[in-house]
Structures are given as C-alpha cells and as structure tokens.
C-alpha cells in the first residue's frame, strides 16, 4: 500500500499494539525493550514513527527518544511517548524534551491515532531543519597532509618577513586614526575553536552594533523577514477542532497562549529565513584606514600567525564566528568542517573577487566542495596552489565586506 505507515512500537502493552494493527494503513513492528529497539534501528530500519511506552526494560521512553534525536539519520522520525496514567511531571518532562506527542493508555480509536501519527510524520518531513546526508563523518579521520603543513609554514614565515615593513606602516596608521588596540582577536571555529587575529578595521565597540546592522544590511539576507513569533495568528489545525480542543499541548509564553505545533511551525519558518552567515555590505563601522586594508586584504595578514600556530592553513574553508558555526553542525551542512580553516578558499576566489553577491546556499556548496577535495586521498597540493593563484586578483575588491 502506497500510504502505509511503518511504526515501531516499544513496550509490553498488547492493547496498544492491537489497536494500531487493526488499522489497514499501518504496519507495526513490536520490540519489547530498548535493546531490541536500538538493534532494530541500527540494522538500517527507518520507520515513519516510534511509539514508546515510558517504562521499558533496560531504560525508559525518554532515554530512547534522546538516543534517536542524537542521530541525524532519524531526524524525520516522529516520536510518541505513552504512559499508563497521566502524570503532570511526566507530561512536562516530555514537553521539555521536545517529544512530538504524549498519549495515555488505553489509546483512542485507531482512526484518530493514525490520523495524529500521519500528521506528525508529514510535519517532521516538511519542517525538518536539515536534510541528512550520510557522509560517514565518524569514519573520516582528520589529518593535515605533511606537504600542506610544510607549505603553510614556508609561505607564512616568508610572507611575514617580506611584508613586515607594510605591516608596521599600517599599524601606525590605525593607531593615529583611532584609539584602541591595532589588532582584533575573536573566537572562530575551524576544526576546533581558536583565537583569530586580524588588524582592526572598525571603530572600537563595533561588535555591539552587529545585531542591529544584520537586520538591514546582511549581504546574505535578500528580503526583510519577520523575526518574531506572531501570537495573534490562530493555529490552522486547532481551528478545525471542536470544543476548544488543541492539536498539541498549549504553551504559556508571557501573556500569550499558543499550541506547541503552531509555535514550533512559526519558529522553524523564522529559523529557515534567517541567514547562517552574516556579512555587512558597506559597513558604517569601518574606519578610513580600515576601508583601505579591507579592500586590499591587508587586515588578513595577522592570520599568518594563526597558520604558524597550526590553527589555520593557507587554503581552506573560512573559520566561522561561533554564532554561525552553531547553525552548521548537522547533516550535509557540517561537511565543511572536515577541511581545515584557511586564509583563502574556494568561495572567495569564485565570487568575492568578481564583485558578485553570493547566496548562503552557494557558499555552503563551495565550502562542501572544497571539503570533498580535502578528504582522504582526494587532497591535491596543485589544487591548493591553483586556488592561491586565483586569490591574487581577488585581493583588490570594491566592497568592504
């Protein structure tokens, strides 16, 4: 049957299992404890939904839910917790753990249960934040090729030696134009978090203005997007129910009441609309000297120290601020972190030097593309050298981003 729901039931209640199996649109696999359920899922089986009793042999339903949610391959799997009696504390725990739904035995009619499960399955498939791509990241061991590391050290030491007079002049110019440190340190994430060095190109205290500017001038945000949940909009699912019933537990947020489904739906839409990357075009925080050193990429030279320390490579994927990296830690988006952080890389030479505006999706694609060239036996010194040569015309750019 084309629309058959595959359900994994974990527990010992024959009543709940029989009620589900009575429905013609459902196929039920029964496992009596967590060990059997885990082995079933590890064997490559991917049901549409899991219904788990709270009390299980070898664990409990909440622990089972946590195990499933820690694995991106089950991101689209709906999870329902059931109990033999309603307990307010248990219900709150399930709600705080973001369990999809909570039932109490005896279950309602098979028709209503299947309808609810089908809704949850469609919801998770439609609004899942990321698509899982099995890159077998756990089996990939990161190691810097010796030729790449030696090349990094040679280039970094040579460049610092040759460019030290220019650096001295720029340091003096920065100090004369504005008070404060001539360098800037921020936490960035490459393979690991590290202190990232740049020459200061903005006025002191510029970090405090980022949130306001990101709303209006983020290069990766094309449209003006709603940034808050609209509590005045009624839930379209609840509106179809009778007697004031709600499709999911009601949240009490400040003075507002909103069902969990409608709150989560709006929250996911807002999250999808927000850019993972932030680049401010024509940034008003930049000083006159800062504009020059950004246009010529001189502000990036202190990163040669990061290269010598081993935090970065000459070629790689740009290290990200923590607030950006947190959004790219699952599924296909995380592949970029399999490559080292770099001063220059594929996305810079592809569009930055051409004066084009790069979309968030395109930058992610290019970061992953470089990671593909770096993983395992795919690494090529000549590919890195080609990117370095292509970086030269990209050093002098019109936009101060």
N, C-alpha and C positions, 0 to 999 in steps of 0.2 A: 504494500500500500504506500502510495507516494507521500502522504502526510503522516505516516506512522511516527509516534513519539517514542523514543527509546529512553527508558527510565531505569536508573539503578536505585533499588530500594535497599537501605541498610538498616537492619534491625530484626526483631523477632515477632512482630505483630502480624499474624496471618490475616487479621481483619483488614488492615490497611492494604496488604498485598492483594487480597482477593477483590477488594473494592476496585482497585486500579485495573486488575486483569479482566474485570467484567466489561471494560470498555473496549470497543473494537478498534479504536485508533491508538492503542497503547501496547507496547511491548515492554514487559517488566523483567529485569534480571535481579534476582534476590541474593544478597550477601548478608550473612548474619552478624558479622563483626568487622571492625576497621581493618584488620589484617587482610581478610579476604577481599574487601573493597579496594584497598590500596593495590594489592596484587592484580586485581582485575583491571584497574585503571593503568597501571604500569605496563600491562601487556598490550597497550595500544588501543584499548577500547575507549571510545569517546561518546558516552550517552548524551542525550539532549539535556537531561536534568538528573539531579540526585535528590532523593528524598531520604533523609536520615533521621532515625529516632535519636533523642537526646542522650539516652543511656545505652551504651554499647559495651560489648565485651572487648577489652583492650583499649578503651578510650571513651570518648563521647562525641556527639554530633558536632559540637563547636570546634573541637580539635580537628575533626575530619574536614570541616569547612576551611579551616586555616591551612591545612595541608593542600587542599585543592587550589585555593587562591594564591598560594606561593608559587604555583606553576603556570606560566603564561599559556601553555597549550590548552588549559582548561578555562581560559578567560571568558569564553562564551557559554559556559555550562551553568545553568540555573541551579540554585541550591535551596532546598526547602527543609526546614527543621520541624520535627513533630514531637509532641510530648503527650504523656498520658493524662496530664491535667494542666490547667493554666496556672502559671506562677508569674507574678508581675516581675520579679527579679530576673527570671529566666528570659522573659519576653524582652526586657530592657537590654540584657546581655546580647541576645540575638540581634536586636536592632543596632546596638553599638558596633557589632562585628560586621555589619552590612550584609547579613544573611537576607536572601531575597524574600523569603516569606516564612511564616510560623503557623503551623496547624496544630490542633489539639484532637486527639483520638476520643471518640470514634470520628472518622472522617465523614465529610458531607458526601453527597451523591457523586458518583463517578463523573457525571457530566460536568458538574461545577468544578471539580478538582482538575480535570483535564483541561477545561477552559482556562483556568488560572495558570496552570503549568505552561500551556501553549502561549499565553500572553507573556509570561516571564521569559520563555525561550526566545520569542520574537524580539522582546525588549533588549535582552543581552546581545543578541546578534546584530541588532540595529545600532545600539549605542555603545558597544564595546569600544574603549578608548583607543586601543591599538590592535592591529591585525598581527597575529602570531606568525612569525616566520622561523622555522626550525633551522637555525644556523649552527646548531651543535656547539654553541659557545663554551659549554662546560668542558668540552674535549679539546679545545684550542688553547694551547699554552703560549703565553706571550713571551717572546724573547727577541731582544734587539739584535739584528744581524751584526756581526763584528765589522763588516765592511762599512755599514751605515754609521755605526758608532765612531769608528776611526775617522770617517769623512766629516762627521759632525764636529769632532774636536779640532780637526785641521782647519776647517772653514771658520769656526767660531774664534779660535785663537788668532788666526791670520787677519780676520776682519776687524777684531778689536784693536789689534796692533796698528793696522793701516788707518782706521777711522778715528783713532783716539784724538787727533787734533780737532776734527769736526765736532766730536762729542764735547770737548772742552769748551768750544765756542758756543754751542747750543746751550750747555749748562749755564754759562754766564748770562746768555740772553734770557733764558727762562727766569733766572733769579732777579735780573734787572726789571723785567716786566711785572712780576707779581711776587708777593711774599709767599713763603711756604717751601716745602721740600721740592727739589728739582726732579725727583723721581717719584714714581707711584707704584705701590705694591697692592695687589689684590689677590684674593684666593681664586684660583682657577682649577678646573678639573680636566685632566688628561686621562692617563691610565690611573693616576692617583691624584688627590688634591695637592696643590703646591702653591708657593708664593710666586706670583707672576710679576715681572719687572717691566716697567715702561717709563719713558720720560714723561713728565707731567705736561699735558697739553690743554688742561682745563683749569679754570679758576678753582681756588681752594673751596671745598664744601660742595663740589658739583654732584657728588653721589646722592645728596639729599633731594636733588631736583629730578632724579631719574623717573620716578613713578608718574609724576605729572606730565613730563615730556613724552613718555612712552605712549600715553593715551592719544596724543595728537600727531606725533612725528615719527612713530616707529616705521622704519622702512619696510618691515615685513608685514605690517598691518595695512591692508588695502582699504578696508571700509571702517567706518565708525561703528563700533559694536557695543551692544548692551553689556554692561559689566556687572549688573546686579540681578538677583532673582526678582521676578515680578510676582509678588504675593497676591496681587489683585486679580490675576488671571485664574479662572476656575479650571480644575483638572478635567480634561475631556472624558476621561474614563469614569471618574466619580459622578459626573453629570448624568451618566446613563444608568446609575444605580438608584434603587428606590429606598425610601425610609431613612434618608440621610446617611446611608452606608458609604464607606470609603473603600477604594480599591486596595489600599495599603495602610499601614499604621500612620496615625496623624502626628506630625511634628509640631512642637510649640516653640517657635523661634521669635523671641521678643514678644511683641503684641500680636504676632501673626500665627495662624493655624494653617498648615498645608500638609497634604498627604505626602508620604515618603516618595512614591513614584513620581509625582509631578515636580517635587523639589529636586530629585535626582536627575530627572529628564532635563530640566532647565539648567541645572548646574553643569551637566555634561555638554549641553549646547554652548554654554558660555566658555567652558574649558576648550572645546573644539575651535571656538572663534578666536581665542587668544593665541598669539604667536609664541612659539617656544623661544625664538630668538628676538633680541632687541638691538636694533641699530638705529640711531637717531640721525636723520638726514638734516644737514645744515644746522648742526647743534649750536645753540646760542651760548653754551657754557665754554666753548673753545676760545682760547686767547689768540692774539695775533701771531705770536711765535708758535703756539700750538697748531694753528691752521697750516703754517708752513711745514712743520715737522710731520704733520699727518699726511699732507699732500705728497711729501717726499718719502714717507715711511721711516723717517729718522727716529720717530718716537719708539719704533720697534727694536732699535739696536740693543738696548739692555737685555733683551731676551736671549742674546748670545751668551749671557751669563747663565741663564736657565739651561741652555744647551750644554754648556760645560759641566754644570751640576748634574746633568742627566734627567732633568725634569722634562725637557723637550728635545725635539730633533729639528734639523733644518727644514725638512719636509715632513708634513703630517697633517692631521686634522687640527684646526684651531682649538686650543683649550677653551672651555666654556666657563662663564661665571656659574656659581653653584645654583642660582635660581633657574638657569637654563638647563644645566645638566640634569637636574631633578626631573625634568619633563621628558628626558630621553633615555630612561633606564630600563625599558621593557621592549621585548619583541624586536621587530626589524629596526626600530629606532636606535637600539643600543649597539648595533654592529660597529658604528663609528669609533667606539672606544677600544676596539681591537687593534687599532692603529695608534702609534704614538702621537702625542701633541706636537705640533710643528709651527715654525715661524711662517712658512708659506705652505700652500697646499693646492689641491685641485680646484676647489671652488673659487679661490682668489684669482687664479690665472684665467679661469673660464669666463668670468663676468666682471669681476671688480675692475680689472684693467681696461675693459671695454666700455666702462661707463654705464653698463646696463643695470637695471634693478632686478635683483634676484629674489625669487619667491622662496618661502620657507621650505616648501616641498623639494624644490630644485637643489637647495643647499644640502638638505638631508640626503638626497640621492647622490650628490657628488661626494659627500663625506663617506657614505657607504661604499661608493665605487672605489675610493682610494683604499679603504679597508680591505676590499677584495683583492687589490693588488699587493697588499702587505702580508696577508695571512699565509702561513705555511710556506710552501715552495714558490708561491707566486711573486715574492719580492724580487724587484729588479733595480739594481743600482742605476741603470741607464734610464729607467722611467723617472726616478727621482731627479736625475740630472736634467732631463728634459723639462720637468716642472720648474726647476731652478732657472733655467734659461728663459722660460716663458714668463717668469716672475719679473724680469728686468723691465719690460715696458709697462708692467702694472704698478711699478713703484711710484710713478708720477701720475696722479689721478686728479680729477676735478672735484670730486665730492669729498668732504671731510667727514667720512664715516668710519 
